[in-house]
């Protein structure tokens, strides 16, 4: 399946149907009067977040969405049928942005969440509704209100509990494959990972979702390499796992490069809890790992863990640390929700 996390689409809700001009005509009934019904309401544009989708690729091939208009009114005070709503299904985590990408118009973060994004126009009035004591045979009617239309951008931010960051070839995809059900491509060259990958971690009776994004290099915030486009997929995470290749020439510099790009991107990533780990620990002896850990600790301010996804060494300790942060953030969110709850 191809991955696409941005798409531009055109939306138009349905216009209201016209009201009818009609007069009652029945045998033996004199001066029947007006009986034209109102037009039907136009269809709404409705967005719904659904499970089972993790890409916007469908919107590359279907870019125009138009809800049907309402039907016209009829005699005998019959109101026209309303236009059916047009349901647009998107992945959970999709944001709807204005055409200039400056404003977030909607954010669908829960499965089953549904919003009416554009409302259809109301139907026009039939001539029966214009009848007054002094205007007993009106012939005017409403043509129906037009629907709304606009271009919008859809932007997908995958929902995950933990996010993997690091330089290219830091071992992120290998770690994801080792601890989750994912099957990310692994290669001995930079930018093997070209788009975000998700996997479900099952550890000590707990489950959480982990996201791997393409590696960052210096200048990613300005578009170098693949750029920082995919960092949006770890904006919603509770914790970041920062993997530093133990075989790097300078582990402190490798750590600092990624941190600088996270700070430049902003959006709260610079303040997220972080677990730092030296990856590919099976390739070096303990004495060298101790020296590298001291060097990295001096840079990041915490003792880095050691992990080898190839042998499984240290993976349990890393997952324990991630679960602690995930549970702490979830408990904090529940506390805030409980504090803000009101019966009114």
LOMI-746984 format. One record per residue (C-alpha): x, y, z. Coordinates in steps of 0.001 Angstrom, whole numbers, plus 500000, padded with zeros to 6 digits. Layout:
N
XYZ...
This chain:
344
500000500000500000501322503431499063501629505945501876500312509477501487499912511854504414498756515025502610496069515585500012494196518572498630490500518086497886487499520140496779484256520023498775480793521332497920477628520757499904474286520482498136472116523464497277468551523621498519465771522671496121463393525320494723459968525875496200456911525117494061454301527469492626451034525559492637447326526153493229444793523731494537442573522441491781439859520015492888436370519428491611433625521260493510436211523259495534436209526915494612439108529258495323441448526458496268444362528806496953448098528203496801449506524827497825453112524863496573455489523054498946458994524021500029462158522647498429464292520029500133467518520789502013470814520115500252473119517349501449475868518014504018479554517127503697480337514873506673483784513609507738484193510431509780487367508949511283487478505181510795489786502387511899491674500358509331493019503309507341496532504685507727497036506579504472495325509244502372496227507558499086492549507280498056492330511063497863495016511165495175492572509615492725489305511127494005489696514833494717486210516313494191483363515643496625479934517120495889476822516391497943473496516148496025471105519094496007467615518984497461464599518169495296462049520783494345458754521163496199455428520095494667451723520807494831449502519705497692452059521263500054454585518513499377458113519318500527460906518164498238463177515352499332466406516408500988469728515644499338471620512781500930474669513617503054478042512802501533480201510836503997483973511196503586485901508534505523489408509444506669492032507746508877492073508455512602494456511360513208493468513364510116493459517142510293491485519340507908493384522509507020492429525663505161493636526007501583496601528127502699497442525563505431497386528337508023494353527171510030493284523795511419489556523576510722488973520138512259490985517406513961489639513839514005491480511919516711489045509161517722487603506261515762483945506903514987484271510656515454482042512442512945481628516117512093479385518028509716481979520083507871479856521889505232476102522274505619473776521979502683471629524942501672468038525238502893465231524623500447463345527512498894459868528419500104456832527337498108454153529862497202451844528523499939454139530042502555453754533520500989449984533593501400448681536489503509445335538127504116446074540662501386448017538347499049445839535290498690447244534022495394451022534544495572453114533395492666456550533997494129458744531202495423462265530691496740464918529168494498466774527510497388469928528533499208473257527602497659475557525114499352479040525869500654482226525078498776485940525215499500489318523635498858490948522062501905494072520109502736493919516802504571496969516098506716497432512786508465499260512567511770499473508945512801498447508226516371501070506397518405502099506175522064505842506175521415507887507591518554511298506542517249513768509276516274517404509263515295519834509692512441519508507509509325520731503955509959520490504324513740518628500996513853515098502348514264513415500024511758515318497010513068514198497840516598510583498330515444510592494932513716512106493284516788509568494501519332506374494869517259504380493132514551505694495547511902507709494490508872509617497646508034512243497444505293515801497320506625518834498187504508522452499178505028522073502596503416520609505963504486516889506611504212515838502991503846512674504111505632510872506481503280507587506829505124506317506307508691505749502806510004503490501704512852503740498649515052501987497319518157504233496462521112503087493706523483505196493679526629504422492328530107500680492313529534500625495843528090500071497038524550501053500315522981501654501657519484505112502684518272505859504851515236509076504910513228509789507879510949512537508451508352515868509490509811516770513108510396519960514805509284521355518236509962519254520856508195516132518673508023514051521596509326515079523483506173514323520536503900517646518668503855517348514936503223513714513908503432513151516978505616511018517296508712507688516594507002507179513309508822507846514703512289504134515487512486503555511763512956505252511818516363503628515065517557500881513148519360503136510582521022503596510368524794507333509673524674510215509663522194512782506875521944515992508454520669518318505824519233521998506735518812524184504372516802526991503135519046529211502997515958528891506748515304532146508697515147530762511093517771527705509892519707527246513274521402527207515044518041524769512472516641522430513090519562522780516859519311522024516883515572518640515231516043517767517319519104518507520524517177516098519460514442513393518608516985513848522032518597513714523758515208510507521914514298508794522838517563505136521795517934505904520509521439508411517860520334511221519613522174509365519181525487508320515550525161509749512958527566512664511130526002514351507771526451517885507665525034519513504399524017522757503317522345521739500967519534523727498122517937525299497418521326526240493899520220528943495307517937531117496737520757532565495460524017531341496649527425534376498844528052533801500821524871530051501032525577530786502445529036532950505174527525530318506022524914527579506046527562529604508523529661530088510759526629526416510636525695525266511185529286527326514359529458525453515623526393521864514563527119521834514664530925520584511099531426522181507675531490521536506064528085520297502494527890522012499907525717520076497897523189520689495432520409517645494690518308519547491932516496520225489920519670517410491206521883519826492584524465518366495504526402515015495574524586513071494704527727514666497565529683513877500033526881510260498897526683509916499145530471511105502759530335508709503579527499505745502018529308506489504059532424506276507288530404503183506157528484501365505250531708502391508522533364501092510633530472497840508662530289497290509080534038497975512793533699495474513084530848492811511230532862493429513513535838492981516618533686489812515176532139488376514366535559489217517832536866487588519537533893484445517371533986481240519156534928477631517878535073476374521177533680
